[in-house]
Amino acid sequence: MKIKTIHISGFGRWSDLALTNLADFQAFFGQNEAGKSTLKAFILGVLFGYKARASQKYEPRSGAAYGGYLDLEISQGTYRIQRMNRTQSELTVVNLADGQALADGEGFLTQLFGPLSRIDYEQIFAFDAKDLQLVNQLTGPDLEKHLLTYTQPRASKWLAWATDQQKEGSQLFAKQKTGKRPLNLASQAYQQRQQSRFDQAQSLNQYLEKGNQVEALQKKIAGQDQQLATIKEQLTAAQDLLSYWGLYQEALALEAAGADGGQQVNRPQQKISTADQDKLQQLALQLDWLNQQLAEANERRAKLKDGQLANLNQAEIVAVLQELTETSQALKGLLGQIHSANQQVEKFNQQFQGQAPEPLDTADFRLLQERNYWLGGAVASVVLLVGAFALGLGLPVAGLLAVTMVATGYLAKRHHDRVAEVMAPFAPWDKETIVAGQYDAMLAQDAKKRSRDLGRQVQTLADQISQRLNQIDAKRFAHLQESMGDNYQDLLAAVDQAGQLYGLDPAAGLKRRVEKDHAADLEHQLYQERDQVQAQLQKILQQNGLASLDQLSAALAKQNDRAKNDQRLADLYQQIGADRRKQLVKYRNRPALEKAVADLAEDQKGLEFAKDQATKQVQALQVDQAALVSESQFQDLTQEVANQEARLTEDFGRYLEKSLLPALIQNIFNGQDQDLSTRVQDQAGTYLHRLTLGHYQKMQITEKQVQVFDRDNQSFTLAELSTGAADQAYLAVRLALITSLQLTEDLPILVDDAFVNFDENRQAEVLSLLQDLARDRQVLFWTFTSQKAADQEINLGEING
């Protein structure tokens, strides 16, 4: 069953509300007071009737008509269920296929929901936060009783009612003031007539024989149940071993590599302590820093040396610097001219699609200015040829004109192709633009040539500047010639630097001498500190049997790898467990374990088939037993019982009714509740495994106890579970009951903020499970959290109710 449309005429805060095309998993989002609970109450009210007391609470605020309708899609078709008015509600059920109203709407709903009342529906298919609050408030035994009622919902409810009725009937056996017990006598008479029913049966021997067969088969089924339980345990254990096979192989590989998992065997005698590691690391960093400082000090002192100036006197240095200044100014001027020429060439080149064209020579220039006279001659030849044929001048004249036409046509085409070839490099210019632009082309060509000539001059000046700089300070400026290329800015900057460094300013010279002395002192101090650090480093290395830092790095890497392997192996030991390792040793390889799992699964399948066949035989024998009672005997006995009941008082009739109820109810539910309990147990175990992310594997539900088994097959009672695990067990049983009940329709699940106290991971897993259930039955989910719960979500806060 699926609710397709919700239409509220008036109900609480909602008036004229229409929600259509509801999804299989439909989420309703809204903060408090958004009308979520009101919408849920409306759905239950339409399906089962409005509650007398609660209906006044939902009186429409707008004054609209009380009630509304739901459009339901069931296996028989699509129907509209409408209830209007609060006190004396009017139910209308319409088949939307033909628009006809059903005569018995209540009968339709009774057939649709089967034995479920509104209370049953709310207790099974509806969830809210109060349910989980109840779970948290219950003690372990009370919660266990609460869950057991869900595994046998129909029989437990009806048998409890029948037992109460039986107690009332038993009171009729109490001794009266007269001292007689008429109901006891009536009961004895009734028992005698029941016995006579069996005494008169002509096929009693066959009945007893089939009873013995049923008993034997039931014992056989009980033995098969025990075997199935054993095989299921073995299969679960084997599947568990299979899931750990990869970890087991990893552990074997680590053991083969020398890891011991914390057993401290085969350990090397020499191990670098943590203190030595820290000290060595600190000394290595300090040594690197000192070497870096020494390199910088050496570089600074080398720059401050002025021994390379010994070949030039003061006057020569001044002359060289003056020449460098003049040459650099000339270089700057040439670079500016080159830049201007390059801009002119670039501006001209940007006008064309491809490579810039060269200026036209005289012949090509004239060709573009000439007209294609051959084309006119070809046209005239065509006209004359046509006239010759028209006038009948004869074949010689026509042939001469035809030759003339072909020749002039060829020459016209040749002229056209030559013009196109000349114009092609100037695309996209047309002929007139090309002729007019030849002056610009020649200017661009001159600029390009001028740039090349100036470039050679620049290179000459650059070589002169580089030679003069090397003459002043060969060590400082020797690299300029190699790295200069076409970038002359570094060379000009070097000229400025040379002027600053080697000018005749006395203060600058004094400053360089002071800096040189300071650099020498610093360099000496750094050498001393480095020697001390190297001595400490070498001492610790020798204590650990090492000769160099490279050996230290290799030893530490090997030591760290060994420690990681040991820790990983220890983690694997703990994760696999000692018992599981003992079991895994029995298998040579993974295929052997997989075969064991497959064999157990096949054994389980065979036993389940055999049990199913035996159960069918029991049912067939029971049917045969019932058929052995003859129709005439049954009618005679029924008549005698009717005559006896006619002579008894009204109390005796009530006694029969009440005292026989437990047997009658037990007969009705015989076999059904056990099957339902088994289905609920198996399905609940599957859901619990998923909700706990595999921590708990299954559930076992007996008549008086609920047990939960973890991945190590260790059992726990509900009282031993954490609050979160108890919540998950409760949800697993509730959801398992929903999917196990065999009703006429798969009824929708209503969830109203039931998981607000769950953490994010548990909420996500529950929502994922509900979305999977929505593939078979509709789920309506109300929530106030902003986290998106479904693909299709209705924001109730955005609806003007």
PELINQUI-V247452 format. One record per residue. N is the residue number from 1. RES is the residue in one small letter. SS is DSSP state (H for helix, E for strand, C for the rest). PSI is psi in whole degrees, -180 to 180 (999 if undefined). D_LAST is the distance of its C-alpha to the last C-alpha in whole Angstrom. Layout:
# PELINQUI-V247452
N	RES	SS	PSI	D_LAST
N	RES	SS	PSI	D_LAST
This chain:
# PELINQUI-V247452
1	m	C	138	27
2	k	E	131	24
3	i	E	114	20
4	k	E	-37	20
5	t	E	141	17
6	i	E	120	14
7	h	E	117	12
8	i	E	120	10
9	s	E	-49	11
10	g	E	123	10
11	f	E	103	10
12	g	C	-129	9
13	r	C	-13	6
14	w	E	133	5
15	s	E	133	6
16	d	E	50	8
17	l	E	130	7
18	a	E	116	10
19	l	E	114	12
20	t	C	165	16
21	n	C	49	19
22	l	C	140	18
23	a	C	169	21
24	d	C	-39	24
25	f	E	97	23
26	q	E	121	19
27	a	E	141	18
28	f	E	118	14
29	f	E	139	14
30	g	C	146	12
31	q	C	180	14
32	n	C	144	14
33	e	C	15	11
34	a	C	-9	9
35	g	C	19	8
36	k	H	-53	11
37	s	H	-33	14
38	t	H	-41	11
39	l	H	-40	11
40	k	H	-43	15
41	a	H	-35	15
42	f	H	-43	14
43	i	H	-48	16
44	l	H	-37	19
45	g	H	-42	19
46	v	H	-39	19
47	l	H	-39	22
48	f	H	-4	24
49	g	C	148	22
50	y	C	136	20
51	k	C	141	22
52	a	H	-49	23
53	r	H	-44	23
54	a	H	-24	19
55	s	H	-31	18
56	q	H	-30	18
57	k	H	-30	16
58	y	C	26	13
59	e	C	129	14
60	p	C	131	10
61	r	C	-28	10
62	s	C	-7	9
63	g	C	7	13
64	a	C	167	12
65	a	C	134	14
66	y	C	125	14
67	g	E	-163	14
68	g	E	-161	14
69	y	E	163	16
70	l	E	138	18
71	d	E	119	20
72	l	E	138	23
73	e	E	113	26
74	i	E	-179	29
75	s	C	-27	33
76	q	C	-14	33
77	g	E	-159	31
78	t	E	130	27
79	y	E	151	25
80	r	E	120	22
81	i	E	117	22
82	q	E	131	20
83	r	E	127	19
84	m	E	154	18
85	n	C	152	19
86	r	C	-53	19
87	t	C	-52	23
88	q	C	80	25
89	s	C	147	22
90	e	E	121	24
91	l	E	131	24
92	t	E	129	25
93	v	E	120	26
94	v	E	132	26
95	n	E	110	29
96	l	C	-14	27
97	a	C	-40	30
98	d	C	-3	32
99	g	C	11	29
100	q	E	137	31
101	a	E	138	29
102	l	C	144	31
103	a	C	-37	33
104	d	C	87	33
105	g	H	-43	29
106	e	H	-39	30
107	g	H	-38	33
108	f	H	-45	31
109	l	H	-37	29
110	t	H	-43	32
111	q	H	-35	34
112	l	H	-44	31
113	f	H	-2	30
114	g	C	-134	34
115	p	C	0	35
116	l	C	128	32
117	s	C	-179	30
118	r	H	-40	27
119	i	H	-44	28
120	d	H	-45	30
121	y	H	-43	27
122	e	H	-36	26
123	q	H	-23	29
124	i	H	-51	30
125	f	H	-8	27
126	a	E	133	24
127	f	E	143	24
128	d	E	177	23
129	a	H	-27	24
130	k	H	-33	26
131	d	H	-49	28
132	l	H	-31	30
133	q	H	-39	30
134	l	H	-41	32
135	v	H	-42	34
136	n	H	-27	35
137	q	H	-24	36
138	l	C	145	38
139	t	C	173	42
140	g	H	-53	44
141	p	H	-41	45
142	d	H	-42	42
143	l	H	-37	40
144	e	H	-46	43
145	k	H	-40	42
146	h	H	-43	39
147	l	H	-35	39
148	l	H	-30	42
149	t	H	-26	40
150	y	H	-22	37
151	t	H	-25	40
152	q	C	67	41
153	p	H	-38	38
154	r	H	-53	40
155	a	H	-43	43
156	s	H	-40	43
157	k	H	-49	40
158	w	H	-37	42
159	l	H	-37	46
160	a	H	-41	44
161	w	H	-43	44
162	a	H	-36	47
163	t	H	-42	49
164	d	H	-40	47
165	q	H	-37	49
166	q	H	-37	52
167	k	H	-41	52
168	e	H	-40	52
169	g	H	-35	54
170	s	H	-30	57
171	q	H	-23	57
172	l	H	-13	59
173	f	H	-6	62
174	a	C	148	62
175	k	C	128	66
176	q	C	173	66
177	k	C	-28	68
178	t	C	-11	70
179	g	C	2	71
180	k	C	155	70
181	r	C	80	67
182	p	H	-34	66
183	l	H	-31	63
184	n	H	-42	65
185	l	H	-42	68
186	a	H	-38	65
187	s	H	-42	64
188	q	H	-42	68
189	a	H	-40	68
190	y	H	-41	65
191	q	H	-38	66
192	q	H	-40	69
193	r	H	-33	68
194	q	H	-39	66
195	q	H	-37	69
196	s	H	-28	71
197	r	H	-40	68
198	f	H	-35	69
199	d	H	-35	73
200	q	C	-9	73
201	a	C	125	71
202	q	C	-19	74
203	s	C	39	72
204	l	H	-41	72
205	n	H	-42	74
206	q	H	-38	72
207	y	H	-46	69
208	l	H	-39	70
209	e	H	-44	71
210	k	H	-33	68
211	g	H	-42	66
212	n	H	-40	69
213	q	H	-41	67
214	v	H	-44	64
215	e	H	-43	65
216	a	H	-42	67
217	l	H	-38	64
218	q	H	-38	61
219	k	H	-39	64
220	k	H	-42	64
221	i	H	-39	60
222	a	H	-42	60
223	g	H	-39	63
224	q	H	-36	61
225	d	H	-43	58
226	q	H	-43	60
227	q	H	-40	61
228	l	H	-43	57
229	a	H	-42	56
230	t	H	-45	59
231	i	H	-39	59
232	k	H	-41	55
233	e	H	-45	56
234	q	H	-40	59
235	l	H	-43	57
236	t	H	-42	54
237	a	H	-42	57
238	a	H	-41	58
239	q	H	-36	55
240	d	H	-43	54
241	l	H	-40	58
242	l	H	-36	57
243	s	H	-22	54
244	y	C	4	56
245	w	H	-41	59
246	g	H	-43	58
247	l	H	-38	58
248	y	H	-43	62
249	q	H	-39	63
250	e	H	-41	62
251	a	H	-42	64
252	l	H	-40	67
253	a	H	-40	67
254	l	H	-39	67
255	e	H	-41	70
256	a	H	-29	72
257	a	C	-4	71
258	g	C	-1	73
259	a	C	145	69
260	d	C	0	70
261	g	C	33	66
262	g	C	8	67
263	q	C	-15	71
264	q	C	50	73
265	v	C	150	76
266	n	C	36	77
267	r	C	141	76
268	p	C	148	78
269	q	C	-39	81
270	q	C	120	80
271	k	C	128	76
272	i	C	121	75
273	s	C	162	74
274	t	H	-37	70
275	a	H	-43	72
276	d	H	-38	75
277	q	H	-46	72
278	d	H	-43	70
279	k	H	-44	74
280	l	H	-41	75
281	q	H	-42	71
282	q	H	-43	72
283	l	H	-37	75
284	a	H	-41	75
285	l	H	-40	72
286	q	H	-39	74
287	l	H	-41	77
288	d	H	-41	75
289	w	H	-42	74
290	l	H	-41	78
291	n	H	-38	79
292	q	H	-44	76
293	q	H	-37	78
294	l	H	-41	81
295	a	H	-42	80
296	e	H	-38	79
297	a	H	-41	82
298	n	H	-40	84
299	e	H	-43	83
300	r	H	-43	83
301	r	H	-36	86
302	a	H	-38	87
303	k	H	-31	86
304	l	H	-11	88
305	k	C	140	91
306	d	C	22	93
307	g	H	-25	96
308	q	H	-9	95
309	l	H	5	96
310	a	H	-25	100
311	n	H	-14	101
312	l	C	137	100
313	n	C	-178	102
314	q	H	-41	100
315	a	H	-39	101
316	e	H	-39	100
317	i	H	-42	97
318	v	H	-40	96
319	a	H	-43	98
320	v	H	-43	95
321	l	H	-39	92
322	q	H	-43	93
323	e	H	-40	94
324	l	H	-38	90
325	t	H	-46	89
326	e	H	-42	91
327	t	H	-39	90
328	s	H	-35	86
329	q	H	-41	86
330	a	H	-39	87
331	l	H	-41	85
332	k	H	-40	82
333	g	H	-43	83
334	l	H	-39	84
335	l	H	-36	80
336	g	H	-41	79
337	q	H	-41	81
338	i	H	-42	80
339	h	H	-42	76
340	s	H	-44	77
341	a	H	-41	79
342	n	H	-37	76
343	q	H	-40	73
344	q	H	-43	75
345	v	H	-42	76
346	e	H	-41	72
347	k	H	-40	71
348	f	H	-40	73
349	n	H	-30	72
350	q	C	-13	68
351	q	C	-8	69
352	f	C	155	70
353	q	C	-39	68
354	g	C	-145	70
355	q	C	142	73
356	a	C	134	75
357	p	C	158	78
358	e	C	157	81
359	p	C	151	83
360	l	C	146	85
361	d	C	179	89
362	t	H	-42	91
363	a	H	-47	91
364	d	H	-38	87
365	f	H	-45	87
366	r	H	-37	89
367	l	H	-42	87
368	l	H	-28	84
369	q	H	-23	86
370	e	C	154	88
371	r	C	158	87
372	n	C	82	87
373	y	H	-29	90
374	w	H	-31	90
375	l	H	-42	87
376	g	H	-41	89
377	g	H	-40	92
378	a	H	-42	90
379	v	H	-43	88
380	a	H	-38	92
381	s	H	-38	93
382	v	H	-43	91
383	v	H	-45	91
384	l	H	-39	95
385	l	H	-43	95
386	v	H	-42	93
387	g	H	-38	95
388	a	H	-42	98
389	f	H	-39	97
390	a	H	-38	96
391	l	H	-9	100
392	g	C	44	101
393	l	C	-11	103
394	g	C	163	104
395	l	H	-36	103
396	p	H	-45	105
397	v	H	-44	103
398	a	H	-40	99
399	g	H	-42	100
400	l	H	-41	101
401	l	H	-36	98
402	a	H	-42	96
403	v	H	-42	97
404	t	H	-41	97
405	m	H	-43	93
406	v	H	-42	92
407	a	H	-48	94
408	t	H	-36	92
409	g	H	-44	89
410	y	H	-46	89
411	l	H	-34	90
412	a	H	-42	87
413	k	H	-39	85
414	r	H	-42	87
415	h	H	-42	87
416	h	H	-44	83
417	d	H	-38	82
418	r	H	-40	84
419	v	H	-43	82
420	a	H	-39	79
421	e	H	-39	80
422	v	H	-37	81
423	m	H	-21	78
424	a	H	-46	76
425	p	C	-20	76
426	f	C	9	75
427	a	C	136	72
428	p	C	22	69
429	w	C	148	72
430	d	C	-178	74
431	k	H	-45	78
432	e	H	-41	78
433	t	H	-37	76
434	i	H	-44	78
435	v	H	-43	81
436	a	H	-24	80
437	g	C	9	78
438	q	H	-29	82
439	y	H	-44	83
440	d	H	-37	79
441	a	H	-40	80
442	m	H	-36	83
443	l	H	-42	82
444	a	H	-38	80
445	q	H	-41	82
446	d	H	-40	85
447	a	H	-39	82
448	k	H	-42	81
449	k	H	-41	85
450	r	H	-38	85
451	s	H	-39	82
452	r	H	-42	84
453	d	H	-44	88
454	l	H	-33	86
455	g	H	-39	84
456	r	H	-38	88
457	q	H	-41	89
458	v	H	-42	86
459	q	H	-39	87
460	t	H	-46	90
461	l	H	-38	89
462	a	H	-41	87
463	d	H	-40	90
464	q	H	-46	92
465	i	H	-42	89
466	s	H	-40	89
467	q	H	-42	92
468	r	H	-39	93
469	l	H	-40	90
470	n	H	-31	91
471	q	H	-34	95
472	i	H	-51	93
473	d	C	90	91
474	a	H	-35	91
475	k	H	-40	89
476	r	H	-38	86
477	f	H	10	86
478	a	C	-29	87
479	h	C	-14	84
480	l	H	-37	83
481	q	H	-34	85
482	e	H	-39	83
483	s	H	6	80
484	m	C	-55	80
485	g	C	-132	80
486	d	C	2	78
487	n	C	106	77
488	y	C	5	79
489	q	H	-37	77
490	d	H	-37	78
491	l	H	-42	82
492	l	H	-38	81
493	a	H	-36	79
494	a	H	-35	82
495	v	H	-45	85
496	d	H	-41	83
497	q	H	-41	83
498	a	H	-38	87
499	g	H	-37	87
500	q	H	-38	85
501	l	H	-37	87
502	y	C	24	90
503	g	C	179	91
504	l	C	22	94
505	d	C	116	92
506	p	H	-36	93
507	a	H	-39	90
508	a	H	-40	88
509	g	H	-43	91
510	l	H	-41	91
511	k	H	-39	88
512	r	H	-37	88
513	r	H	-41	91
514	v	H	-44	89
515	e	H	-36	86
516	k	H	-43	88
517	d	H	-43	90
518	h	H	-39	87
519	a	H	-39	85
520	a	H	-44	89
521	d	H	-45	88
522	l	H	-39	84
523	e	H	-40	85
524	h	H	-43	88
525	q	H	-41	86
526	l	H	-37	83
527	y	H	-42	86
528	q	H	-46	87
529	e	H	-38	83
530	r	H	-40	83
531	d	H	-40	86
532	q	H	-44	85
533	v	H	-41	81
534	q	H	-37	83
535	a	H	-45	85
536	q	H	-41	83
537	l	H	-45	81
538	q	H	-33	84
539	k	H	-48	85
540	i	H	-37	81
541	l	H	-43	82
542	q	H	-37	85
543	q	H	-29	84
544	n	C	14	81
545	g	C	29	84
546	l	C	153	82
547	a	C	-19	84
548	s	C	168	82
549	l	H	-30	78
550	d	H	-43	78
551	q	H	-36	79
552	l	H	-46	76
553	s	H	-43	73
554	a	H	-42	74
555	a	H	-43	75
556	l	H	-40	72
557	a	H	-44	70
558	k	H	-40	72
559	q	H	-41	71
560	n	H	-41	67
561	d	H	-42	67
562	r	H	-42	69
563	a	H	-41	67
564	k	H	-42	63
565	n	H	-41	65
566	d	H	-45	66
567	q	H	-41	62
568	r	H	-41	61
569	l	H	-40	63
570	a	H	-42	62
571	d	H	-41	59
572	l	H	-42	59
573	y	H	-46	61
574	q	H	-41	59
575	q	H	-41	56
576	i	H	-43	58
577	g	C	148	60
578	a	H	-43	63
579	d	H	-42	63
580	r	H	-35	61
581	r	H	-39	64
582	k	H	-36	66
583	q	H	-38	65
584	l	H	-28	64
585	v	C	-25	68
586	k	C	-15	69
587	y	C	133	67
588	r	C	-41	70
589	n	C	178	67
590	r	H	-42	63
591	p	H	-36	64
592	a	H	-42	66
593	l	H	-42	63
594	e	H	-36	61
595	k	H	-40	63
596	a	H	-41	63
597	v	H	-44	59
598	a	H	-40	60
599	d	H	-43	62
600	l	H	-41	60
601	a	H	-40	57
602	e	H	-41	60
603	d	H	-42	61
604	q	H	-44	57
605	k	H	-42	57
606	g	H	-42	60
607	l	H	-41	60
608	e	H	-38	56
609	f	H	-44	57
610	a	H	-41	60
611	k	H	-42	58
612	d	H	-41	56
613	q	H	-41	59
614	a	H	-40	60
615	t	H	-41	57
616	k	H	-36	57
617	q	H	-41	61
618	v	H	-46	60
619	q	H	-42	57
620	a	H	-42	60
621	l	H	-40	62
622	q	H	-38	60
623	v	H	-42	59
624	d	H	-38	63
625	q	H	-46	64
626	a	H	-34	61
627	a	H	-17	63
628	l	C	-21	67
629	v	C	122	66
630	s	C	153	67
631	e	H	-41	65
632	s	H	-43	68
633	q	H	-43	68
634	f	H	-41	65
635	q	H	-41	65
636	d	H	-46	68
637	l	H	-40	66
638	t	H	-40	63
639	q	H	-42	65
640	e	H	-42	67
641	v	H	-39	64
642	a	H	-41	62
643	n	H	-40	65
644	q	H	-44	65
645	e	H	-33	62
646	a	H	-29	63
647	r	H	-12	65
648	l	C	166	63
649	t	C	172	61
650	e	H	-33	57
651	d	H	-36	57
652	f	H	-40	59
653	g	H	-42	56
654	r	H	-35	54
655	y	H	-47	56
656	l	H	-43	56
657	e	H	-46	52
658	k	H	-39	52
659	s	H	-29	55
660	l	C	-6	54
661	l	H	-47	50
662	p	H	-45	51
663	a	H	-41	53
664	l	H	-48	51
665	i	H	-41	48
666	q	H	-39	50
667	n	H	-38	52
668	i	H	-44	48
669	f	C	9	47
670	n	C	120	50
671	g	C	-26	50
672	q	H	-44	46
673	d	H	-33	45
674	q	H	-42	48
675	d	H	-44	47
676	l	H	-42	43
677	s	H	-41	44
678	t	H	-44	46
679	r	H	-44	43
680	v	H	-43	41
681	q	H	-49	43
682	d	H	-45	44
683	q	H	-38	41
684	a	H	-38	40
685	g	H	-40	43
686	t	H	-47	41
687	y	H	-40	38
688	l	H	-41	39
689	h	H	-40	42
690	r	H	-44	39
691	l	H	-31	37
692	t	C	12	40
693	l	C	37	41
694	g	C	1	44
695	h	C	-41	45
696	y	E	135	45
697	q	E	-37	46
698	k	E	172	46
699	m	E	147	45
700	q	E	118	48
701	i	E	115	46
702	t	C	-169	49
703	e	C	-27	49
704	k	C	2	49
705	q	C	147	48
706	v	E	123	46
707	q	E	148	48
708	v	E	136	46
709	f	E	132	49
710	d	E	-176	49
711	r	C	-19	50
712	d	C	11	54
713	n	C	25	53
714	q	C	132	53
715	s	E	149	51
716	f	E	142	49
717	t	E	167	48
718	l	H	-32	44
719	a	H	-23	45
720	e	H	-8	47
721	l	C	155	44
722	s	C	169	42
723	t	H	-44	38
724	g	H	-42	37
725	a	H	-37	39
726	a	H	-42	38
727	d	H	-44	35
728	q	H	-37	36
729	a	H	-43	38
730	y	H	-47	35
731	l	H	-39	33
732	a	H	-44	36
733	v	H	-44	37
734	r	H	-48	33
735	l	H	-36	33
736	a	H	-39	36
737	l	H	-42	36
738	i	H	-45	33
739	t	H	-12	35
740	s	H	-25	38
741	l	C	133	37
742	q	C	92	38
743	l	C	173	35
744	t	C	-40	35
745	e	C	154	32
746	d	C	103	31
747	l	C	150	27
748	p	C	152	24
749	i	E	130	24
750	l	E	119	21
751	v	E	116	21
752	d	E	94	19
753	d	C	42	20
754	a	C	-20	24
755	f	C	29	26
756	v	C	-24	25
757	n	C	2	28
758	f	C	153	30
759	d	C	174	32
760	e	H	-42	31
761	n	H	-43	34
762	r	H	-40	33
763	q	H	-45	29
764	a	H	-41	30
765	e	H	-39	33
766	v	H	-44	30
767	l	H	-39	28
768	s	H	-41	31
769	l	H	-42	32
770	l	H	-38	28
771	q	H	-34	28
772	d	H	-41	32
773	l	H	-30	31
774	a	C	-10	28
775	r	C	-27	31
776	d	C	-25	32
777	r	C	153	28
778	q	C	143	25
779	v	E	121	23
780	l	E	120	19
781	f	E	116	19
782	w	E	134	17
783	t	E	151	18
784	f	C	-2	17
785	t	C	151	20
786	s	C	-11	20
787	q	C	131	23
788	k	C	123	22
789	a	C	-22	23
790	a	C	163	23
791	d	C	-37	23
792	q	E	117	20
793	e	E	136	17
794	i	E	121	13
795	n	E	103	12
796	l	H	-26	8
797	g	H	-21	9
798	e	H	-2	9
799	i	C	130	6
800	n	C	96	4
801	g	C	999	0
